[in-house]
């Protein structure tokens, strides 16, 4: 029996049935079955093999290498080293290594760790990418330009039996969102603006939950997150009608005490990205939300005439949207990126936001997320 087969209005019957199973001892069997089904669905997805060799090309600054740096920050044990071409002014903080040496040490995938202007793969990178294929590695990129559209790389990969992962471009179709409640717990990060730390906050919550022995998985919805998780869906490349369905697919039915931690994107208050945010909210059906904020900004990213929303209004708007698919959603806290502030100023702003919002407020990188995770229980 599954909730998806219930007739309209059958949700209360499903809830009552779950309670009956708990009382008869069958609840554990149901949870185990759901966990196996979730594992089966996840196994159908093509995971990027590791260890990684990070390719920085000739990135002109550290910001251009943010993908590689994000992977190293959260999955350093997956990274054998970095390859930099002449003129590269960035580093991911791991040793420089040749492609041949990385292959000898067991590197499975060369990851393009650069986000350059236009998202292109320039001609002068292609020799290095081809060498990695020759030495038995797969290639993975999150750029707009597809590896699979470069004929020389595509032909070489086919000849070598290698895989090309264009993680920005989904390789499957997704269903429309159903809005049907599914077992398991889910948390979604949302933001006052784009690029305020939603991915880092989600990963910090995963780390804290796992340190407490709680079953939890980070569900990636962007290019860098996919490299960190090894799989995921870049939802900004999904046709808008199917974003909620893609999010449902990404976080399927699971054991009742399992947490899916879904990486947020954009902001409901950013005119450029509000659509992808709303699709994520409805597909995630979050039990909990965490509001992410960067307090030193004076306007929305890339829109100098667009002011930032007031935080209380921002939170209530996100919760109101989430109630469409989960009426019981709540906010677990506020995560603030204080990287532009000194220690004293950071502590002051965290205290002010916490007092005003009456919620735990922390910088995940300075202070951790324990107060937020406490609220989940």
Number of C-alpha atoms within 10 A of each C-alpha: 7 10 16 14 8 13 9 7 8 13 15 9 13 16 12 12 13 14 13 13 15 14 10 9 10 14 18 14 12 18 19 15 14 20 19 14 16 16 13 11 15 17 10 8 13 13 15 23 19 20 20 29 30 32 26 29 24 20 22 15 12 17 15 20 26 19 26 30 24 19 24 19 14 16 14 17 12 16 22 22 23 25 25 19 14 8 10 16 16 21 22 24 13 16 12 16 15 15 23 13 12 24 20 10 11 15 26 23 27 29 29 25 30 29 22 17 8 9 14 14 19 10 8 11 15 15 12 18 21 17 15 23 27 17 16 18 30 25 27 26 27 25 22 17 17 19 23 16 10 13 10 13 20 18 12 15 22 12 11 15 12 18 20 21 22 20 25 25 20 17 12 9 11 18 14 16 19 13 17 14 16 17 16 19 22 24 28 25 28 33 29 25 27 25 18 25 25 27 26 20 27 29 23 20 24 23 18 19 20 13 10 9 8 14 14 19 21 25 29 28 26 23 24 25 25 22 28 25 19 15 23 28 25 22 26 20 16 20 12 15 15 18 29 28 23 28 28 25 19 22 27 20 23 24 22 17 14 18 22 25 27 29 24 32 31 24 25 24 22 22 12 14 16 16 19 23 25 22 22 28 30 23 25 33 29 27 22 22 27 25 26 31 24 21 19 11 13 12 14 20 16 10 12 9 9 14 15 20 16 9 18 12 11 19 21 13 13 22 22 12 16 26 17 14 19 21 14 13 19 19 23 23 25 31 30 26 25 23 14 12 13 9 11 8 12 19 15 10 17 20 15 12 19 15 12 10 15 11 16 23 26 27 22 22 16 13 11 17 25 15 16 22 18 13 14 17 6
